Amino acid sequence: MITLAAAMVTDPVAIFLIVLVIILLAPVILNRLKIPHIVGMIVAGVAVGPHGLNILDSDSSFAIFGQVGLLYLMFLAGLEIDMYHLRLNMRRGILFGLLTFFIPMVMGVLASVYILHVGWLTAFLLASMFASHTLISYPVAARFGLTKSPAVLISVVGTIIAVVGALIVLAGAVNIHQSGSFNLIGTLSLLGRLAIYCVAVLYVYPRLTRWFFKLYSEKVTQYIFVLVMVFFSAWISAAIGLEPVLGAFFAGLVLNRYIPVNSPLMSSIEFVGNALFIPYFLIGVGMMINLRVIMSGNTLYVAAIMLIIALASKWLAAYIAQKAYRMAACDRTMMFGLTTAHTAVALAVVTTGYNMTLPDGSRMMDEAILNGTVLVILVTCALAPIFTSGAASKIKIRSLSTEPDKAAGNLRRIRTLIPVSNPVTSPSLIELAMMMRRHRTGIDADMLYALHVRNDNTPASKATGTNSLRLAAAAAAAADSSIETIERFDINTVTGIVNTILERDISEVILGMHHKNTIIDSFLGPKTEQLINSTNRMVIISRCYIPLNTITRIVVFVPEKAQYETGFSQWVLALGNLSYEIGCRIIFCADTTQQPIIRGVIREAGLGIRHEYRDIADRDDFILLANRVLDDDLFVVISARANSVSHSSSMAEIPMLLQRYFSRNNICMIYPEQFGAEPQFTFTDPLGSDIVTTASPLWVSLRARLHRLNLIKKRITHRKSR
């Protein structure tokens, strides 16, 4: 046999350069050949590794980066899962997990004993390798946008069941080998440590993460904190006798709630993992494969038997699940593709068996089984992305063809304007705007505009506008979104905003809440009140003391007749998108006639959020909400303009009530879009700066006192009647 060998590279710079070249060229070349780039990374590792051209050695750097890449892959799989749909498919996922664990176990034990002629303990240990799998092709499903697909979520739950079961069998086999008999106490001890570990992570991680994110908003610091949490969970998992991959995956599930899908932090996590760590792991897997050893002796025969068992058992589990759940053939292929790859746990099982010796001095698993496992890893890692990619394209086409109207983007194209005047608050406003919109691509994609209006040419005013727009653009770019910045010179702020609304056909305006400076100042401020009266587009006014990803609930107060407003569906969808991005539940405080309509809007949009409802029998219940809205909640008030259908005399008192009873809460006021022509915009003084006539604070205070007296009178009358 002719050996093609080159001088092994030992210089660290050259090694890293070669790896980067592989990461760069593998996707470019294989995309032309319609081959998943995951396969290309593994094949490239075989070519440059010590068993190929001998360019790179499988040294400690590949061991470290490869392990990090595997943990990163499992962490991303847990992080990208839609927890709401995961709960909906939990029961089916558990059943599939039992199938994809027990079927390979039974087939693996029987084939190992009666075909490979190994002992029963070795057979159980080898069968646990067949039962386990790794979600190596999950990025393929995520790239197609199928993370909410039932087949994907069922496979994720099945992975958890199969991996935990395989690790328990591995621990039991090791205990039997060491003690000579089955140690029930050792197995129960492992299960107890697993239960304590899960409870501790579920209790500590959310509270610690919420506290840290409130204290530190800098994205780099948050990214390092997330990595620390992930690898600490993986280390603890290994310390209690489980595999680190289980800890990394579990950390992703727990931290899922605090890392929104379209946030800058999520973009950073995905970028670093997909660009460096995960390709490093795939290349390292390829470098372990020795094709020459596989072709020698009876290794090929053993590998063929192992490969048949590994593929047939996983396919049979997917087939039974497909028939039981009455799913399509492409769903079966998706489940098979996601659960057929063997990597981390398979290597752990076989390495453990290879290092254990039997009483006669021989190894529990010989070199033929070890090399056969390597071939199983190569073939399954190559086939899994191919099957997943083929099934994903069919599922995507099916979803688009069955729901064409929903795929079109739900209603019209949204153009969002975010006036920014303060460099400190502009990034948070951009983040709120991105989380409230539907993320679409192409010509129907929603547009974001950041606007700064100034009415003087002083250096301070120019610098403030430049910094505000620069930080707004940076916040959008960090989340991989586009935004158009506008700096406008106009007669005053409100005039500039209104003119921009007309020029750009703006659909909604999102701005920060006015800061009250004087006693006679109103709650919203003269600028905001003038803007609300000058446009019929939806206006959202926000005041958040904590980061959006640390909000626990969204509580929405819906006034009477709000369902008759033109912008009713628009604000329901905006809040639904916000709830989906944050991953929290949303509670609508509305009357019984409005609740079915809100449910219909959410169901038609296919948001998949946890939405609850509280009956509001009287407007006076608004004050009672002050004791029920917590500091970590976002309290949303659907208000109304003076000339709108849902406006009433009590609506004018809401700003005063918010100021009195909700001064420490996170507040968002929404003025829905109104039907009709734009109101005429007039000025008291054309050369003035944001001058507007507002209602007398004394008159508003007197009306509030009368309202409270009426409320007390109603309660006394109600008690007497009882």
N, C-alpha and C positions, 0 to 999 in steps of 0.2 A: 504494500500500500504506500502510495506516494504521500508524504506529509508536507503540506504547505505551512511553513512556520516563518515567523518574522521575529526580529529582536524584540523582547518584551520591554515595554515602556515603563520606566520607574519614576520619571520626573512628575511630581504632583500637578504641575501646570499642564503638562502634555496629557496626562491622564484625564484631567477635567476637560480639556479641550476636545479630546476624542469623544467623551461622553456627550458633550454639548452638540458636537457635529452629528452624532447618531440621533439625538433627540430632535435636532432640526430637520434632518433629511428623511428619517423614517416616515413621518406622516406625509411629507411632500411626495415621496416616491410611491408609497403604498396607496395614497388616495387616488392616484391615476389607475392603479390596478384593482380598485374597489376592494381592498383588503384592509381590515381594521388595523390601525397603527399599533395596537397592543401586541398583535402577532409580530409585527415588524420589530418592535423593541426586543422581544424574546429571541427572534432569529438573529438580530444583530448581536445580542449577547453571546449566542452560540458561536458566531463567526469570529468575534474579536477575543473571546475568552481563552483560557489555558488549554481547552480541548478543541479549539478551532485553529485560528491563525496565530494564537499565542501572543497577541499584541498587549492585552491587559491581563493582569493577574487578579484572581478573586481574593483580594487582600481585605484587611480590616476596614478600609474605607467603604468597600461595597457591602460588607457585612453590616456596618453601621447605617449607611444611607439606605440600604435595602430594607432593613428592619424599620427604619423611620418611614420609608415609603409605604410599606405594608400597613403600618399603623395609621398613616395618613389616609390611605385608601379606605380603610374601614371607618375611620372617623368621618370622612366625607360622605360615605354611604349612610351613616346615621344622621348626619347633619342635613342632608338633602331630602330626607323622608318627610312627607306630609303627615304629621301626627294625627290630624283629624281623620283622614282617610285610612290611616293605619289602624285606628281604633275600630273603624267600621268593618275592616277586613280581618280583625284579630281572630275571630272564631275560625274562619276558613283557613287562616294562616297557621293556626295551631294544628289543625287537622293535617294540613299539607306537611308541616314540620314533622309530625309523627310518621307520616308516610315516607318522607324522604330520609328519615333516620332508620326506621325499622326495616324497610325493604332492603336497603344496601347492607344492613347488619346481617339479616338472615341469609341473603344471597352470598355475602362475603364470607360468612362462617362456613356455609356448606361448600362453597367452591374451594376455600382454603384447605379444608380438611380432606375432601374427597378428590380434588383435582391436583392441588399443590402438595398434598400430603404433609401438612404441618400439624403441630399439636393444637389442642383446643384453646389453650391460653394464647398462643400465637395467632390462631384464627380470629379470636375475638379482638385482639389488638389490631390485626390487619383490617378487620371489618370496620373498626371505628374510623380508619382512614377513608374507606369507601363512603361512610355515612357523612363525613364532614365535607364542607366545601367553602369556598370563598367567593364573595361578590365581586370578582375581578372585572366582570363585564357590566357592572352597574353604571359606570360613566357613559356607556353606550346608550342605555335606556334614558339616562338623564339628559344626554345631548339631544335626544328626540323629544324631550319634554313629557316623558311618560312616568314621572315619579309618582303621580296620583293614579296610575293605571292599577286596577285590581290585581292583575297578574304579577306586577312588580311588587306591590305591597304584600301579597300572599307569599311571594318568594323571600322577601325580607324577614317576615315573621318565621317562615320555615327555616331560614338560615340560623336564626337565634336558637331555635329548638334543636336543630341538628348539631350545631357546634357545641352547645352545652352538653348534649347527650354524648357526643364523641369524647369530650374531655372527661366526663364522668367515667365512661368505659376505660379510658386510658388510665385514669387514677386508680380505678379498681384493679386493672391488670397489673399495674406496678405494685400495688399492695399485696396481691396474691403472689407475685414473684418474690417479693422480699420476705413475706411471712410464711409462705407455703400454703396458705389457705385464704379464703375470702374473708376480708376484714370488714364486717358490717359497720363497726364503729368508725373506721377510717372514712368509709364512703359517706356515712351520715355527717361526719365532721366536715367533709368537703362541702356537702350541701348546706350545712349550717353557716360555714364561712361565706359561701356564695350569697345566701340570704342576707346576712349581716352587711356584706359589701354592697349589695344592691340598695338596701334600705339607707345605708349611710350616704351613698352617692346621691340618691334621690332627695335626701333631706338637706345635705350640706351644699351640694353644687349650685342649686338654684338660688339659695340665699346668699352665698358667697359671690356668685356672679352678678346678681342684682346690685349688691353693695359695691362691688368694684366698678361696675359700669356707671353707677351714679357718681362715684368719686373721681374717676378718670375717664375722660371722653376722648383722649388722644388715641387715634386708630392703631398706631404702632404698639402702644402700651397694651391696648385691648387684645391685639393679635398675639403678643407674647404671653399674656395671661391665659388666653384660650389654649395655646400650645402646652403651657405648664399644666393646666387642668387635664388635658388629654393624656399626656405622657405620665402624669401622676396616677391617673386611673388605670392606665396600662400596667404600670409598675406594681400597683397594689394587686391587680388581677393576677399577675405572675407570682406575687409573694404568697397568695393564698392557694396556689396550686392550679390555677387556670392559665389559659393562654393570654398574652398581652393584647391580641387582636380583639378579644371579647371586651376588654376594658376600654379600648379605644372606640369600639363601636357603641358601647353603652354610654360613654361620655358624649358622643355625637348625638345620641337620642335625647340626653338630658339637656345639653346646651342648645339643641335645636330651637327651643323657644326664644332664646335671647340673641340669635343671629338671624335676622330677617334675610330672606332669599335675595332681595335686591338692595341690600345695604352695602356700603363700602367695605365693611369688615368681611362680609361673605365673599366679595370680589377678591379681596386680598388672599383669603384662605384658599379659594379655588385656584387662583393664579399660581401661587407658590407650589401647591401640590401638583397640579397638572403640568407645570413647566419643569419641575426639578425632581421632587422626591419620588413620585409615583413612577416616572420613567426610569429613575435609578434602580428602583426595586425590580422592574420588569427586565432590565438589562442584566441585573444580578441573577435573576432566575435562569436566564438563558446561559449565563456563564457556568452554571452548575452542571449543565447537561453534557455528557460525554457520549457521543454517538458511537464511538468505536467500541466502548465497553458494552453498550446495548446490543451491538451486533454480534458479540462473541458469546460462546457457550450456550447455555439454555436461558440466558437472560431474555432473549427475544420471545421465547415461548412463555416464560413467566409474565413478562410485560404484556403480552397479548391477552392472556387470561385476566390479568388485573384490569386492563383497559376495557375489556368486554364487560366485566362486572361493574366497573365504575360508570360506564355510559348506560348500560342496560338498566341498572337499578334506578338511576336518576330519571331516565326516560319513563320507566314504568310508574314511578311515583307521580310524575307530572301527568301522565296519561290517566291514571285513576282519579287524580284531583280534577282534571279537566272534565271527565265524564260526570263526576259527582257534583260539580258546580255548574254543569251545563255551559261551559265556556267554549270559545271557538278554538280551532286548531292552532291559530297564531298565538293564542294565550298559552297553550300547552308548550309551544316552542319557546316562548319567552321564559316560562318557568324553568324549562329544561336548560336553556342557555344560561340563566342566572345561577343555577344550582349545580352545574356540572364541573366547574373549575375547581381543582384541588391545588392548594399551595401551602399555606402556613401550617395548618393543623396536620396535614398529610406528612409534611417534613418532620414535624415534632413527633408524630406517632412512630414513623419508620426509624428516625434517629434514636428514639428511646428503645425500640425493639432491637436495633442493631447493636446498641451498647450493652444490652442485658445478655448474660450468658446462662445457658442451661446447665443442669448437673453434670452432663457429659463433657462440658467445656466448650461446646459449640455455641454460636450466637443464636439468639432467638429468631432473628431475621438475618439471612445471609446477604451476600453482595448482590445476588440475583434479584432478590426482592427490593433491595435498596435502589439498584439501577432501574428496575422496573417501575418503581415509584417515580423516579425522575422522568421516565418516559411518559408516565401517566400525567404528570404535571405539565410536561411540554404539550402533549396532544390536547388535553382538556383546556389548557389556557389558550391554545390556538383555536379550538372549536367553539368555545363559549362566546367570544365576541362575534363570530360569524353567525351563529344561530340567533344570538340576541339582536344583532343588527338587522337580519332578515325579518324577524318577527316584529321588531320595533317599527319598521317601515310599513308593514301591513296594518298594525294596530293604529298607527298614526293616520293612514289613509282611511281606515274604517271610522275613526272618530271624526274626521273632517267631513266624510260623506254622509254620516248619519245626523250630524248637527251642523249644517252649513250656516244657518243664521247665527248660531252661537259662536261659531268659529270666526265669523266676520267681525266680531268685536263688540257686540252689544251696544246698540245705539250709535250715536254719531261720534265723529272724531272730537277729542277733547283738547282744547288749547288752554293751558294753565299759565296765569301770570302771577309772579311772586314779586311784589314790591319789596326791595331791600333798602334799608337806610342805615342799618347798624351792622358793622362787620362781625360783631359777636353773635348775633342771632340769625344771620343769613344762612349759615350751613344747616341749622336745625329746621328752618322753613323749607329749604330745598329738600331735605330728607322727608319731611312731612308730605310735601307735594309728590315726591316719587312714590311714596307708599300708598297714597290715595288714588293713584291712577292705574288703569289697566295697561299692563306692559305688552305692547304689540309692536310688530315690525312691519316694514314696508311703507307704502304710501299712506296707509291708514293709521300709522303710529301717532300716538299722542305727542303733543309738543309742549315744551317747557320754555318759559321766557322769564328771565330775571331782569327787573327794571329798577333803575335808580333815577329819581327825579330831583333836580336841583334848580334853584331860581337865582343863583348868584355864581360868580366866577372866582370866589375866594379860594386860595390854595387849600384851606382846610376842607371846604366842601368838595373840591375835586378829589382830594386824597381819600375822603370817606367813601365817596362813590366808587372810586377805583378799587379800594380794598374790599368793599362789600360785594361787588360784582366778581372780583377775582376769587374770593372765598366761595361764592355761590357756584362758579364754574368748576372749582376744584372739588367741591362736594359732589357735584353731579358726575364728574369724570371718575372719582373714586368708586362710584357705584356702577361704572360702565354705562352711563346714560349721557345723552346729549342735551345741551341747554343753550339757548341763544340769549346773550346778554345785551341789554339795551341801556344806554346812558342818555337821558333826555334832559334838555333845558326847556323849562316851561314856566308859565306864569306862577303856578304853585303846584304842590304835590298832587292834590286831587285832580286838577285839570290835566296834568301829565298822565295820570293813571287812566282817566276816562278817555282821553284821546288815544292812548295806546290800545285800550279795549276795542275802540271803534276801528282803528287802523289794522289790527291783527286779528280781528274777529275772535276775541277771547271768550272762552266759555265759562271760566271760573277764576276767581281771584283769591289767593291765599296770602294773608299778611299777619304780622304779629300784633298782639293786643297792646293798646295804648297804655303807657305808664302814667298813672295819675300823679300830677305834680302839686296841685293846689287843692284846697278844700272845696272850692266851687267848681272844680273840674269834674266833668261827667265820667262815667265808667268807661265808655268806649272812646271818648275823646272827640273833639270837633271834626278832625280830619276823617276818621272812620265813619262817623255819622253822616257827614256830607257825601262820602263815597257811596254809602249804602243807598242814600236818597238820589244818587246821580246815575245809577246803573241798575238794570233789571237782571244782570247776570248773577250767578251764585257767588256769594262772598263768604269766605271762611276766615274766622279770626281766632288765632291760637295763642294760648299761654300755657307753656309746659315748664314745670320746674325740674323734671327728671327726663332722662333720655327716653325716646319712644320705645326702644326695645326692652325697657324695664317696666312698662305698664302692665298691670295684671288684668284689668278689665276695662271695657269701654261701656259707660252707662249713658244712654241716649234718652233725653226727655223730648217727647213728641207732642206738640200741642194739638188741640182739636182741629179738624178739617185740614190737617197738613197734607193728607193724601190727595186733596184737590188742587194742590199747587203744581205748576208746570214742571218744576225741578225736583219733584218728589223722588223719582227713580234715580236721578243723578246723585243726590246726597246719600241715598241708601247704598248705592254702589260704591261711592267714595269711602264711606265708613266700613262697608264690607271688605273692600280691598285693604284698608288699613288694618282691620282685624285679622285678615288672612296673612298679611306680611308680618305682623307682630306675633301672631300665633296665639292670641288671647281670645277669650270669649267676649261677646258683645250682648248687652242687655238693653232691650228697647222698653222704655216706660211709656206705654201707649194704651189707648182705649181698645176695647174688644173689636171695634169695626176696622181699626187700622192694622191690627196684627196679621190677619190673613194676607193683606196686600203686601206688607213688608216681606212675609215669608215667600210670597210668589215672586217678588223681584229677586230675592237672594237665590231661590231655586232656579229661576230662569237664567241667571248669570252663571250658575254652576260654581259658586265661590267655594263651597265646602268649608264653612266656618261654623263654630259653635254659637248659635244665637238663641237667646232666651227672652222671655217676655214677662213684664209685670203690668198688671192692670192699673190704670190711672182713672179713678172715678171722678176726681175733682181736681181743678187747677191748684187747689190748696195743698195737694200732695207734693207739689214742687218743693215747698219749704221742708217737708219731712225727709226729703232725699239728702239734706245736709248731714244727717246722722248716719246715712247708709253709704255715701260715697267716701271711699278711703283715700289716703294720701297717694297711693300707687295707682289709683284709677284715673281714667280720663273721662271727665264729665262733659258731654256734648249736649248743647241746648239748640234745638231747632227753633229759630226765632222767625219773625215775620215782619215785613215792611208794613207801613201804616195803611197802604192801599191794597193789601193782599187779602185773599179769601180767608186765610187762617188767622188774621190779626184780630185781636180783641183788646178790650181796655186793660185787662190784666197783663198782656204781653209787654206793655210799656213799663211795667214795674220790674220785669225780670232783670235788667241790668243792675238796678238798685239791690235786688235780692241776692244776686251773684256777688256783689261787692260786700254785702253784709254777712252772708252765711257761707260763701264759698271762696273766701279770700286766700286760703291756703291750698286750694285744690287746683289740679290741672284742668283747664277749661278750654273748650272749643265751641264757639258760637257760629252757627251756620244760618245764613239768610238765603233761602232757596231761590232759584231762578224764577222770575215772574214773566207771565205772558204779556205781550203788548209792546208798544214802542218805548224807546229809551226816554226817561224823564228829561225834561228840559233842564239844562244845567245853567244856573244863574249865579252871579257873584254880587256881594255887597259892594266890593271895591275891586275893580279889575286889576289894579296895581298892588293890591294887598297880598298877604301871604296866608292862605288857608283860613280866611275869616268866614265864620258860619254862625247863624243864629240858632241857639239851642234852647230847649225848654228850661224854665227856671228850676234850679235844684230845690228851692223851698216848696214849689208847687208839687214836684215829684215826691218830696218827703211827706207832705200832707196827704197825698193820695195813698202812699204806702201805709201811713198810720190808720187811715180809714179802712183800708183793706184788712189790716191785722185785727181791727176792732170787729169787722164783719166776720172774720174767721173765728174769733173767740165766741161771738154770739151764736154762730152756727153750731159750734161744738157743744155749748151749753144747752141749746135747744135739742140737739141730738141726744144728749145724756138724759134730759128730762123725759123725752119720748120713750127711751128705753126703760 
